[in-house]
Amino acid sequence: MKILLLGTDGQVGWELQRSLAPLGELFVVGQDRSTNPDGLCGDFTELEGLAHTVRALRPNVIVNAAAHTAVDKAESEPDFARLLNATAPAVLALEAQALGAWLVHYSTDYVFDGSGERPWKEGDATGPLSTYGRTKLEGEQAVQVCERHLIFRTSWVYAARGGNFAKTMLRLAKERETLQVIDDQYGAPTGADLIADVTAHAIRQTLERTSQGDASLAGIYHLVASGCTTWHAYANHVIALAKSAQPAIKIVANEIKAVPTTAFPTPARRPHNSRLDTRKLQETFGLTLPAWQVGVERMLKEIDYGRSV
């Protein structure tokens, strides 16, 4: 089996390089042609080159982890956000459909309007509040042109590699006595490693359980860690763990104030309710998603509780 992985420079893409490797012959194609096998194109601004890559490799599975994820910046460059989040995935969908390949794509809770308190289900009405959310929704619609598609909506993604919210909180907690953190947005911090591992399980089961031409498992699935928190509670959890596990870390913050979203105006509106119902994913693929605290604590150990942050 051939697997084409695109968007390898991001946190999820990095973890997918690990999780997908045992499934088959993995072709890792990044944005920089000079580092790609046979000079293949993984640049989402070069649509013809992207299509050529798919035609040249003829993969059984295409996994697209590329996206424009700078939520605020997307407001000032909507055309570029649309190119990366919708137009390029549409090209992949057409090529995958022509090959009879499976296309795996990632989306976001930002396709919803963030109202209410109930976790969003896959079939709920969408209503994005931002350019980022709108272009990601357009991407979902484009990907469904490919009959054999798996779309994973996720939220509050973090990884030990690169920047993340926990690292920022630990750095600020060593610099400031008082922190202000938003307390009216709800979601589940979800590790890129968990997303990558679930993706690998889903791909394997999909290919094993469906015969050639059968797309019965195709669809949208919500993929986040279990449980729910706010950014304020998340920050408290991270700093408390760092204090207890690494007494050598000099935490000077003695107060973490809870503030509303309006305390930090941003170009793009954020959803207040990012809760996602994952029952469809768990029941379809026989998986159990761990509590969000499990992944966060593992990540904190991996970065040594921010000693070098």
Beta strands, then each sheet from edge to edge (+ up, - down):
strand 1: 2-6
strand 2: 25-29
strand 3: 61-64
strand 4: 102-108
strand 5: 149-154
strand 6: 157-158
strand 7: 178-182
strand 8: 186-187
strand 9: 190-191
strand 10: 219-222
strand 11: 229-230
strand 12: 255-259
sheet 1: 2+ 1+ 3+ 4+ 5+ 10+
sheet 2: 6+ 9+
sheet 3: 7+ 12+
sheet 4: 8+ 11-
end
